[in-house]
Amino acid sequence: MRLRAASTGLSTRQRLYEAIGDGTAKYLRPKFMTFAAMSVGLIPILESTGTGSEIMKRIAAPMVGGICTSFILEPLVYPAIYAGWRETALQQKINRNEIIASAMSETSAREAMALGAFTCTLTKLYVEAIRQP
């Protein structure tokens, strides 16, 4: 049972990394287009020297810094943080399933399934009783 759970966790972890890579790749083009459009609009404001440029530079500088930071964080840092978070949750789920599987015998698993079906039926009856006036 332990080998089976470990192999399931490995394939789940691989699927997690594939999903993160696919999501990052799909989002990269729109993020780059947003970054490029904002840069084309804001860089000339930062380079201007005419009347009112002192105030406009103070407005544009944080915007340029924010878009540059988000352009770096979103494809590189956020996926790594998400992978670590989900990997920890997956490991806890695998450990919990191993404990449950080792604690339950085949008969107690059947009893638990029957109890779950009974609870589901009771819940449906309760919801129907509440809906009726």
N, C-alpha and C positions, 0 to 999 in steps of 0.2 A: 504494500500500500504506500509506503514511503517513497519508493522509486516512481510510482505513478504520479503522486502529487508533485514531486520535484520536476518531472518532465512536463507536467501541465503548467507549472509555474514558469519554466523556461520558455515554452512556446507563448505563454501569455506575455512574458517580458519582451520577447522578440516582436510580438504584435504591437505592444505598446511603443517600442522604438520605431517600428515601421509607421505607425499612425502619427507619431510626433514628427518624423521626417517628412511624411507626405503633407501634413498640415503646414509645416514651416515652408516647404517648397511652394505650396499653393498660395501662401500669403506673401511671399517674397516680392513678386511682381507688383501687386497693388501698393505694398509698402514703399518700394523703390519709386514708383510713379508719384506717390504723395510727397516723398522726400524731395524728388527732383523738382516738382512743381512749386513747392514751398521755397526751396533754395533759389530757384530762378526768380521768384518774386521778392524774396527778402534780402538776398545778397546785395543787390543794387542799393537798397535802402541803407545798408550798413556802410557802403562805400561812398554815399553821397556827402557833399560838403556845402550844399546850398542852405537857403533860409529854412529854418524849422528842422534841419537834419539832426540837431542835438536831441530833440524830443523823439523823433522817429527812430533814431538809433537805440534809445533806451527802451522803446517798445519792441523793436525787431530782434534785439540781441537775445532776450530770453526765449523767444520763439524759435530762433535758429538753434540755440542750445538744446531746447527740448526736442525738436525734431531730429537732431543729430543723435541725441541720447536714445530716443525711442527707436531710431533706425538700427542702432547697435544692440539694444536690449532685447527687442522683440524676436529677432531671428536667432540670437545666440544665447542669451541668458535665460529668458523665460522658459524655453523648452527644456533646458537643463534642470531648472528648479521644478518644473512640472514632472519631469521624468523621475527625479528623486522622491517627490511626494507620492506619486502613484506607485512607484516601485516598493516603497515602504508599506503602502496599503495592500499591495498584492502579496507581499511576504507575510503580513499579518493574516490575510485571508487564507493563504496556504497553510500556515501554522494552525489556525483555528480549524480548518477542515481536517487536518491530520489528527488533531486531538479528538474531534468528534468521531471520526472514522475509527480510531483505535478504541474509543470508549463504548461505541455502540456495537452490539452483536447484530447478526442478521435479523433476529426476531425483534429486537428493540427498535431497529430501523423501520421494520414493517409497522410496529405499534406507533411510532412517531408519525409515519406517513398517514396512518388511519386517523390519528388525533388531529393532524393538520387538515385533513379533508373534513372532519367533523367540525372543527373550529370555523372553517370557511363556510360551511353550510349554515351554521348558527349565525355568522355575521351577515350572510345574505338574508336570512329570515328577519333578523333585527332591523336591517336597513329597509326591507319591505314593510315591516310593521310601522316604522317611523313615518314613511311616506304616505301611508294610508291615513285619512282623517278620522 
